[in-house]
Amino acid sequence: MEIFYDNKRYYPYLCINNASDEQLKKVVTYLKNTNLAPTKFYTDPKYSASDGISYSYMFKLPFVDDNRAKPSLESINELLNEFVTNKKEPLKTDDSFVNKELSSFIESEKKYLNQIKTLLDSERIILETDKEFFREQLDKLGKLTKSLQQENNRIIDFFGNISSKISEDIDNLIKKQSLNSGELKALQSNIEKKEQLLNERELNIKKIEKDFTTREKDFEQYKLEQEKNFKERIDSLRASNIGLNISEENQNEDSLKKIKILIMGDSAVNKSEIIKIFKETFEKNIELTLPNSAINIPTTNYEKMKNINILNYFKKDFDYIILGPRPHSMKGVDLKKGPQALKREYGLKAELRLDNINPLSKNKLGDWALEFSDDWITKNNSN
């Protein structure tokens, strides 16, 4: 078993490789007996540890006091010294002991795999049922869209074929002076009705295509949520198997519920991508889940900024504010000033980042997201 104590991140972690369930149980028992019971357990974590290595298991350890002090490296080494096997060992080994340990490891893994298989079979049935439902819905939408497109093309062809004839008939009638004003109005009304019908059908097709795209995105989001939930269930099952009962409070602690971020201004990145950048950066840097509600993005369009009363946002006590290229004046607020001048004049407590020239880019937003997460760590460590 290999153990690495990662105390370089916001939370302290115990990272483990090459361990059986029995060995993990012993580690958990030892930690519980020393008031360091893990608050969360991960199998195959998404991100590597601070040493750059990806570990099979990670235990999130608690802080040792209200000031968020982490367990000391010395105390962890002392506690876990007997479990560490990644140090140099004598060449001489006891074959019977090795065989016994190997048999125990294999038996433990068999039990675990059987549990996982049962859970997987159950989840697979549910997932396949959901997938089939969405496939049917997408297939119906596809057929409906195709049918409407064909009908639309038929109408376009029809009007295309008769438009020249209608024009020719009108010209002939006018030349013959046989068309009175009433007949002309009736003909014009008929043409307008047909044009309106065509426009309505085109709008209807666009609406259905938009709905189809939305359903596809919803389905992709649903799949991601199912995969995440499935992973959490696997971790929960494994945690229970090694003697860990993670409380509901600890399960939900990884959420930045109070942080508030304001982002607006001309951007080359759409709203959903901006949210994704910030969520991934915070999760990787702080191991905390940034909720979508924490990020307020009124607009990423330069022209629409003119209609925003930015003073209303300044009054909401955001923790972090990003302003991309924008009009110099918005509802009476002079935005040509620098960050410090704006903070002084409007009493802003937020960390400000401004770009007056270039539309907000992925790289720039990623850099600022990292700066904000680092700032959050600093402020919370000092509390």
N, C-alpha and C positions, 0 to 999 in steps of 0.2 A: 504494500500500500504506500502510495506517495502522497504527502500532505504539504500544502503550501498555505501559509497564513498571509492573506492579502490585506494589508492595512493601509494601502496607498489610495484607496477610493473613499467615497463618502461614508459608506458602511463598511464594517470589517467583515471579511469572508474567510471561511475555511474551505480551501479547494482540495479536492481529493481525486486521485486516479487509482486504478487497479485495486479496487476494494470489493469484497463480497458483502452481502447484506449483513452477515454476522459481524464483520469488522465494523461496518457502519453503525450497527446497533451498539457496539462497545463504545465507539466514539461519542454517540448521542448520550449514552448513559453517563459517561465520564463528564461530558459538558453539563448535563443536568445537575450532577452532584456538586459541581463547582459554580453554580448559579450563572452558567453561560449557555442555557438552553437555546438552541437556534430558533430564530423567529421566522425563518423561511428556508425552504429546501428546493434546490433546482437540480434536475437531471439534464445533462447536455445543454448547459446554459448558452444563451444566444451570443454572448460576448466572452472573449478570453479574459483571463486574469491580468493583473498589472505586469506580470512577468512575461506576457505574450503567449502563454500556453493555454490551450483549451482543455478544461478539465471535465471529467464525466459527472462530477457532483460538486455542488457548492452549498455550504451552509452559511446563511446570513446570521452573524452573531449579534447579540444586543450590546448597546453601549453600557459602560459600567457605572455611569452616574448621569445626573441631569444636565451636565455640561457637554454631553455627547463624547465623553472620553472613550477611546477604544481599549480593549484588553491589550496589555503590554505584550510585546514580542516575547519577552522572557517568560511571562506567565503561560503563554500558549505553548512555547517550547517545552516548558516544564510539565505541563499537563499532558501533552501528546507525545512526549519523547518515546514512550514505550510502543506507540503505534507506528512510528515512522520506520519504513523499510527501504527507503530510497538512498540510504547511506551505504557505504562499502561494508559488506559482510564478509566474515571468514569464508575461505574457500570450502572448508569442510562442512558438510551438511548431513543431517540425519534424514535418510531416505524415508523412513517410516513416518517421521513427522511431516515431511513434505507431502507424502501421499495422503496422509490424514487431512492436512489442510486443503489439498486439492479436491479431495472427495467432498469435504464440507462445502467448499466453494461451489462445486458443480451442483450439489444437491440444493443449495440455497438459490442458485440461479435458475434451476429447473422450476422450483416453486414460484419464483417471481415471474418467470416466463409464462407459466400456466395462468397466473392471475392476470397478467397483461393480455394474454390470448383471449380469455373470457371477456375482459372489458373491451378489447378490440372488436371481437365478434359482435357484441351488443351495439357498440358505437357505429360499426360499419353498416349494420342494418338500418339504423336511423339515418345515417349520412346518405346512403344509397337511395333511401326513400325520398329524402329531401332533394337530392340531385335529380331524381327522375321527375319529381314535380316541377322543378325549375326547367328541366329540359323540355317538358311538355309545354310549359308556358312560353318558353323562348321559341319553340317550333311553331306554336300557334301564332305568335306575333310575327314571326318570319313569313309565314304563309299569308297572313293578313296584309302585311306590308307589301309583299310581292303582288298580291291581287290588286291592291289599291294603286300601286305603281303602274300596273298593266292598264287599269281602267283610266288612269290619268293620261298615260301615253296615247290610249285610244281616242280620248277626248281632244288631246292636243292635235293628233293627226286629223281628226274630223274637222276641227276648226281651221286647221291649216289648209285642208282641201277646199273648204267652202269659202274661206276668207276672200280669196281672189275672185271667186264667182260672185260673192256679195258685192264686192267693190265694183266689179264689172256691171252687175245689174243696176247698181245705184247710178253709175255713170250713164248707162244707157237710158235709164228712166229720166234722169235730169236732162239729157240731150233731147229726148223726145218731149220734154216738158209735160209729161203725163203724170207726174208725181206731185200731188198736192201736199200741203203742209201736214195734214192729218196722217196721210200715209207715210210721210217721211219720219214723223215722230214715232209712229208705231214700229217702223223698221228700226229706228235708232234704239228704241226701248228694248226690242227683241235682241239686238246685238249686245246691249249692256247687260241684259239678264244672263246671256250665255257667257259673257266675260266674267260676270260675278260668280256664276256656277263654277267656272274653271278655277278662279282664284280660291274659292272655298274648298274645292277638292285639293288644290295644292297645299293650302294651309293645314288641311286635315291630315295629309300624308306627312307633312313635316312634324306635326304634333305626335303622330304615331311613331315615326322614326325616333323622335326625342324620347318618347316613353320607352321604346325598345332599348335605346342606349342606357337609359336610367335603370331599367330592370337588369341589364347585363352587369352594370356597376354594382347594383344591390346584391346580385348573385355572387360576384367576386368578393364583396365585403363579407357576405354571409359565410363563404368558404373560409376566409381568413379568421373570422370569429370562431367558427367551428374548430379549426385547427388549433387556435389558441386555447379554447376551452378543453379540447381533448388533451393537449399538452399539460394543462393545469391538473386535469383529473389523473393523468399518469403520475405526475409529481406527487399529488396528494396520496395516491395509492401507495407509492413507493415510500413516502414519508411515514405513513401509518405502519407499513411493514417493518420499518426499522425503529419503531417506538416513538415517532414524533407526531404529536397532535397539534397542528398549527391552528391557533385561534382565529376566529373570524376577524378580530381586530388586526392581527398581524397580516392576514391575507390581504386586507384592504389598506394597509398603511402606506403602500407604495403609490400614493397619489398626491399630486401637488394641487390640493383643492383650493388653496387661498391665493395662489400666485395669479397676477393679472398682467397680460401682455397686450399692448396695442400696436398694430401694424397697419399703416396706410400710406398711400402714395403710388406713383407710377411704378409698375413692377412687370418684369419679364416672366414672373412665376405666378401661377394662379393660386387661389386661396387654399385649395386642397393640398397642393404641393408645399405651400408655406407651412401649413399645419404639420404635414408629414416630416418636414425638415426639423422643426422644433421638437416634435415628439421623439424622434429617433435620437437627436442630439442629447436631450435631457436624459433619456433612458440609458444611453451608453455612458454618459459622463457621471450621472448621479444615481443610476439604477432606480429612478422614480418615474412613474407614469404621469405624463402631463396630459390632463384631460382636454378635450377639444374646447370646452367652455372657457378654459383659461386664456385662450387666444382670440382676441377681438380684431377682426379685419373688416372695417366698414366698406372699403373699396380699394382696388388696385388699379383704378383708372384715373388718369390725370384730370380729365375734364370733369368727372363726377366729384372730384375733391372740392370744386368751387361751391357745391351745394351743401357741404357738410359744415355744421356748426362745431368746430373743433374745441371751442371752449367747454362745451358740454362733456367732451371726453377728458379734457384736462382736469375737470372737477371730480373725476371718478377714482382718483388715487391709484393709477396704474403703477405697477412695480417697474415695468420696462416699456419704453416707447420707441418705435422705429418709424421714421418719416422718410419716405422716398421722395423723388422729385414731385413738386406740388406748386400750385400758384403761390406767389409771394404773399398774397393777402387772402385770408379765408374768413368771411363773416367778421371783418374788422380786426382780425388777429394778424400781426406782422410776423411772418415766418421766415424772413430773411436773416433773422438773428441766429447766433450760434447756440449750442446746447446750454451753456452756462447762463447766457443772457435770458433764454426762455425759461429756465428753471427759476431764476431769480424773480423775473417779472410775474410769472403765474404761480409761483409757490409750488413747483413740481418736485415731488420726492423721487420720481422715477429716474432710472438710468436712461439717458437719451442717446439715440444713434441717428444721425442725419446723413442723407445723401441728396444733394441738391441738383446733381447733374445726371447721373446714370440710373436707369431703371434698376430696381432691386433684383439682384441675381441670386442663383442658388449658392454660389460660393460666398457672397457677401452675407446672405442670411444665415448660412451655416456658421460662419465666423462669429457673427453676433449672437447666435443661439448658444455657441460654446462659451462666449464671454458672459452671457447672462447666467448660464448654469454654474460657471465658476464663481460668479458673484453671489449667487444664491448659497453655494456651499460656504463661502467665506462669512457671509452674514449669519447663517444658521450655526456655524461652528463657534461664532463669537457670542452667541446668545447664552 
